[in-house]
């Protein structure tokens, strides 16, 4: 490696990163100082510079005080062997990985000699190198053995105990060498050891009955690595800051009948709203509104112990039976939560709304509010509909609804993407047992709160832009062309045209749904439109929000449960000089990196929440195994089709090997364009959106997987060979294995 050319003074941050990244040996402060020829005085300044870079998240330190680029790996580090595949390839992960927001890298271990001596659970000291988009590890020394833990359920077989993994993608089962005090049927953590073909499992912790209340969310927490225990220093700090007074200089809004409208089972209350007709002649027919948001930044300062925990989590994770909060409960559920009759610190967004629903102006203040009432969506709707006598109907709810009608008018004018896809709701009794699973009802009260929150989010983004302050935008980019081509081909199977030469706007998809009308396959068209969209993310660069048809959009309204919102609060506090807890220069410099991290953590939370709902649905359906159920096909592949049970959801596979006429063994052709399977002899078709009556063959609450069969007399005969699937494009292929569940 060429020695860096000596420049007067300290090297730049980028020069340091370039040096430690390209150095063939571990690079600490001494090596950096020597490479750049620093003087004794400059070495003192270098120490401060390196600490600052570590605080900004640009670099991290490895054991021995060597540095490496954040998100990368030390040149020499301890690895743990996690897998040895059937081909003899050995894979490892870092034993120590503090960058919780970064995905842990998986390294391929390159050993000397033809046959590996390493097995699952072994620990090695290794030299690492980046190779393309992956990492290679070169073992230097084998260390004392460690643990590679797996979450699974013990099964009793004729030849002993076996461990069955809880993940849908985990197909292998492992013989149990030591079960400890665990019994068949228990949910356990176990360590894997050995090499193929003899990898065994030893139980290290018994977690109890996998079907007991709260177990399904516990599985998701373990499976996705969600931090659910706060560091003691964060809890101690939360207890301390929770006792601090609200501070001076706050705008007093306690006289306003501000209300918080939330789900009946809400665990925390970030937001509350108020509106009245505007008496300003310049806004005749318009409205004044306040969106009051919990002032979390007043309690959680940058770099504090609570802040480090919050950034590590990125967001709260909500399960039917519990919440894993981003903040300690004394803050999330108590001091920050906007509760009836309690004085609370708030960041207030004051809005002037024109009679056409357009935002005329906005301003932000730190305020103290006293919530007039916490009202459930259903109760607020019933009060407006005249079905419930609520004391705040006239003074609070009716003005809110009147202002909302103006906001809704503006929303309709900009034509955001309008996909009314139902959300599943799991209802539990007081003991955590499942009472029902059903689509969540969609009310005007839900739309009202959404539109007030959208208005405040837009105002926050534009207010920061006016101050040229950092913004953590919520970005939703337009669909990629390849996705649009796939959607065009799909729509043509229904005779619906999509012209790709036009400028694609959200309204383009709304007009498609208008042309489709209220036909049976309308939900499937909506799902395909949804799948064509890009995934939203957080970033400091503004690329607009396609789905909402907005040019500037930032999340401001949920700082109790989203770290992105807290950053926006801090930026507002700093830009408008509203007091302590503002955005620091280090945070401002690291916004892109933080945005990438919290976007990944958001996806992790969504997957965990979805997997848990799937497990609850499977548990709910377990009593109906063997019964006929009404389903709708949601996806078709060359190995079968996926279907969802009408009304409650729950995805299951109908393997192609089980299709065919009464003679069995029929060939099925997979039409990629139309996304359907077609029987070569019978002409039977299975296509997306089709409604069928199938038999529920299996419902596994531990994995959340379902499996269907055709009704008796319509499936393949026992012992018949698997059907062959002929693809329209390419050569025919025999399908012998069930494919992975699509995520």
Secondary structure, 3 states (H helix, E strand, C coil): CCCCCCCCCCCCHHHHHHHHHHCCCCECHHHHHHHCCCCHHHHHHHHHHHHHHHHCCCEEEECCCEEEECCCCCCEEEEEEEEECCCCCEEEEECCCCCCCCCCCEEEECCCCCCCCCCECCEEEEEEEEECCEEEEEEEEEECCCCCEEEEEEEEECCEEEEEECCCCCCCEEEEEECCCCCCCEEEEEEEEEECCEEEEEEEEEEEECCCCCHHHHHHHHHHCCCCCCCHHHHHHHHHHCCCCCCCCCEECCCCCCEEEECCCCCCCCEEEEEEECCCHHHCCCEEEEEEEECHHHCCCCCCHHHHHHHHHCECEECCCCEECCCCHHHHHHHCCCCECCEEEEEEEEEEECCCCCEEEEEEEEEEEEECEEEEHHHHHHHHCCCCCCCCHHHHHHHHHHHHHHHHHHHHHHCCCCCCCCCEEEEECCCCCEEEEEECCCCHHHHHHHHHHHHHHHHHHHHHHHCCCCCCEEEECCCCHHHHHHHHHHHHCCCCCCCCCCCCCHHHHHHHHHHHCCCCCHHHHHHHHHHHCCCCEEECCCCCECCCCECCCECCCCCCCEHHHHHHHHHHHHHCCCCCCCCCHHHHHCHHHHHHHHHHHHHHHHHHHHHHHHHHHHHHHHHHCCCEEEEEEEEEECCEEEEEECCCCCEEEEEHHHCCCCCCCCCEEEECCCCEEEECCCCCEEECCCEEEEEEEEEECCCCEEEEEECCCCCCCCCCCCCEEEECCCCCEECCCCCCCCC
